[in-house]
Amino acid sequence: MFARWDRMAKQFTRIGKEIAMAVKQGGMDPDNNPALRRCIQNAKGVNMPKDRVDAAIKRAMGKDKTDYEEVVYEGYAPHGVAVMVDTATDNTTRTVANVRMHFNKCGGSLGNSGSVGFMFNRLGEFKIKNAGQNLEDLELELIDFGLEEIGEDSEGNIIVRATFTEFGNMSKALEEKGLEVIAAELKRIPATTVELNEEQAKEVLELIDRLEQDDDVQQVFHNLR
C-alpha cells in the first residue's frame, strides 16, 4: 500500500511540474493551451484531485512560482543497457550530481548529450478509452495525422503513437473525433532492445528504480527488453 501511495505522490508531483511548465509557455486557459489541456487529461488519468490541479495552475501564475527547466540526461546502466532520463529541475547542479550518483552507485555511467539518444525514437503516445472502435478503420482515419503505430495495451485501451513533430496534430485530431484520451505523453521508444538474464536485469532495474524515485526525474526510458 505504501508503495502505491508513493507512486501516486510521484505522479502528482510530475504532473504538477508539467502544469507549471505548460502554464509558463502558454498561459492558464486550457482552451487556448493544448499542453495544459494534455496535463489536465493526464491528471484525470491518475486520479489527481481537481483541487490539486487547480492549485497547481494558480501556483504556476503566482509570484512565488518555481521555474522548471527540462533537461535530458543519457547514459548506460550495467551490461550496456541504454538509459535516457527526462528531468524538470530548478537547480541543474543538484540534478546532474544526483543523476550521476545514481548511475555510479548502480554500476552504470552517465554519458554526454547524444551518447545514447540516437538509439531511441521520440514519439507521442496517446492512451484512448476503447469504446468498441475498429482498429483498422481508426488507423485509416489517423494515418494523415502522423500515425506510426496503433494497438491495444494489457488493459484493453487503444494505444496510438504518432511522430514527435505531429504530436499536436494528432492530439487535435483525436479531440475532434470525440475520442476519450486517458493520457497523452511524449515517449522515447528504443529502436533495438537488449535481453539479459534475470540477475543482470535486476541490476539494471535497481538503477531505473533509483532514478524514478528522484524528485527531479520526470520519466526514465531504457532499452532493456
C-alpha positions in Angstrom: 0.0 0.0 0.0 2.8 2.4 0.9 4.5 1.7 -2.5 1.2 2.6 -4.2 0.9 5.9 -2.3 4.5 6.7 -3.1 3.9 6.1 -6.7 0.7 8.2 -6.7 2.5 11.0 -4.9 5.3 10.9 -7.5 2.8 11.0 -10.4 1.1 14.1 -8.8 4.5 15.8 -8.4 5.4 15.0 -12.0 2.1 16.4 -13.4 2.4 19.4 -11.1 5.7 20.3 -12.8 4.3 19.7 -16.2 1.4 22.0 -15.4 3.9 24.7 -14.3 5.9 24.5 -17.5 2.7 24.4 -19.7 1.3 27.5 -18.0 4.6 29.3 -18.3 4.7 28.6 -22.0 1.0 29.1 -22.9 -1.0 30.6 -20.1 -3.6 29.3 -17.7 -6.5 28.8 -20.0 -6.7 25.2 -21.2 -8.9 26.1 -24.1 -6.1 28.1 -25.6 -3.2 26.0 -24.3 -3.0 22.4 -25.7 -0.1 21.5 -23.5 -2.1 22.4 -20.4 -5.1 20.5 -21.7 -2.9 17.4 -22.1 -1.6 17.9 -18.5 -5.2 18.0 -17.2 -6.1 14.9 -19.2 -3.1 13.1 -17.6 -4.1 14.3 -14.2 -7.5 12.7 -14.6 -5.8 9.5 -15.8 -4.0 9.1 -12.5 -7.0 10.3 -10.4 -5.3 13.5 -9.3 -7.9 15.6 -7.5 -9.3 18.6 -9.3 -8.5 21.0 -6.5 -4.8 19.9 -6.7 -4.8 20.6 -10.4 -6.4 24.0 -9.9 -3.9 24.8 -7.2 -1.0 23.8 -9.4 -2.3 26.1 -12.2 -2.7 29.1 -9.8 0.7 28.4 -8.3 2.3 28.5 -11.7 0.9 32.0 -12.3 1.8 33.3 -8.8 4.8 35.4 -7.8 6.2 32.5 -5.8 6.2 30.2 -8.8 9.1 27.8 -9.4 10.7 28.0 -12.8 11.5 24.5 -14.0 13.9 23.7 -16.8 13.6 20.5 -18.9 17.0 18.7 -19.0 17.7 15.3 -20.6 20.5 13.0 -19.3 21.9 10.0 -21.1 24.0 7.1 -20.0 24.5 3.4 -19.7 23.2 1.0 -17.0 25.1 -2.1 -16.2 25.5 -4.6 -19.1 25.3 -2.0 -21.8 21.7 -1.0 -21.4 21.0 2.5 -22.8 19.1 4.9 -20.4 17.6 8.3 -21.0 16.4 10.4 -18.1 13.9 13.3 -18.6 14.1 15.8 -15.7 12.3 19.0 -14.7 14.5 21.0 -12.3 15.0 24.4 -10.7 18.6 23.5 -9.9 20.6 21.8 -12.7 23.8 21.5 -10.5 21.9 19.4 -7.9 20.1 17.3 -10.5 23.2 16.3 -12.6 25.0 15.5 -9.3 22.1 13.2 -8.2 21.7 11.6 -11.6 25.4 10.8 -11.8 25.4 9.4 -8.3 22.5 7.0 -9.2 24.4 5.8 -12.2 27.7 5.3 -10.3 26.1 3.6 -7.3 24.5 1.0 -9.6 27.5 0.3 -11.8 26.4 2.5 -14.7 27.9 5.6 -16.2 26.4 9.0 -17.1 27.3 9.9 -20.7 27.4 13.0 -22.8 24.5 14.5 -24.7 23.9 12.4 -27.8 25.7 9.3 -26.4 22.5 7.1 -26.5 19.8 9.4 -27.8 20.3 8.1 -31.4 19.1 4.7 -30.1 15.6 6.0 -29.3 12.7 7.4 -31.4 10.7 10.2 -29.8 7.0 9.6 -30.3 3.8 10.9 -28.9 1.8 8.2 -27.2 -2.0 8.5 -26.6 -4.0 6.1 -24.5 -7.6 6.1 -25.6 -10.6 4.5 -24.0 -11.7 1.6 -26.1 -15.4 2.0 -26.8 -15.5 -0.7 -29.4 -13.7 1.1 -32.2 -12.5 -0.8 -35.1 -8.7 -0.5 -35.1 -8.3 -0.9 -38.9 -10.9 1.9 -39.5 -9.2 4.1 -36.9 -5.8 3.5 -38.4 -7.1 4.8 -41.8 -8.6 7.8 -40.2 -5.4 8.8 -38.3 -2.8 8.0 -41.0 -2.8 11.6 -42.2 -2.1 12.9 -38.7 1.4 11.3 -38.2 0.3 7.9 -37.1 3.2 5.5 -36.6 1.6 2.6 -34.6 -1.8 1.6 -33.3 -2.7 -1.3 -30.9 -4.0 -2.2 -27.5 -2.4 -2.4 -24.1 -2.9 -5.1 -21.5 -5.9 -3.3 -20.1 -7.7 -3.2 -23.5 -7.1 0.6 -24.0 -6.2 1.7 -27.5 -2.6 2.9 -27.8 -1.9 5.4 -30.7 1.7 6.5 -31.4 2.5 9.5 -33.6 5.7 11.1 -34.8 7.1 13.8 -32.4 6.6 16.6 -34.9 2.9 15.6 -35.4 2.1 15.3 -31.7 -0.1 18.5 -31.7 -1.9 17.5 -34.9 -2.7 14.0 -33.6 -3.9 15.4 -30.3 -6.2 17.8 -32.1 -7.5 15.0 -34.5 -8.4 12.7 -31.6 -10.2 15.6 -29.8 -12.2 16.5 -32.9 -13.1 12.8 -33.4 -14.6 12.8 -29.9 -12.2 10.0 -28.7 -11.7 9.9 -25.0 -8.0 10.3 -24.4 -7.0 8.9 -21.0 -3.3 10.0 -21.2 -1.0 11.7 -23.7 2.8 11.7 -23.3 6.0 12.1 -25.3 7.9 8.9 -25.0 11.4 7.7 -26.1 10.9 4.3 -27.8 14.1 2.2 -28.2 14.9 1.2 -31.8 16.5 -2.1 -30.6 16.4 -3.8 -27.2 18.8 -5.7 -25.0 17.9 -9.1 -23.5 19.6 -10.1 -20.2 19.3 -12.9 -17.7 17.3 -12.4 -14.5 20.2 -11.4 -12.3 21.6 -8.9 -14.8 18.1 -7.4 -15.4 17.7 -7.0 -11.7 20.9 -4.8 -11.6 19.6 -2.6 -14.4 16.1 -2.3 -12.8 17.7 -1.2 -9.5 19.2 1.8 -11.3 15.9 2.6 -13.1 14.1 2.5 -9.8 16.6 4.8 -8.1 16.3 7.3 -10.9 12.5 7.1 -10.9 12.4 7.9 -7.2 14.5 11.1 -7.6 12.3 14.2 -7.1 13.8 15.9 -10.2 13.2 13.0 -12.6 10.0 13.0 -14.7 10.5 9.9 -16.8 13.1 7.2 -17.4 13.4 5.3 -20.7 15.7 2.3 -21.4 16.2 -0.4 -24.0 16.1 -3.5 -21.7 13.6 -6.0 -23.2 
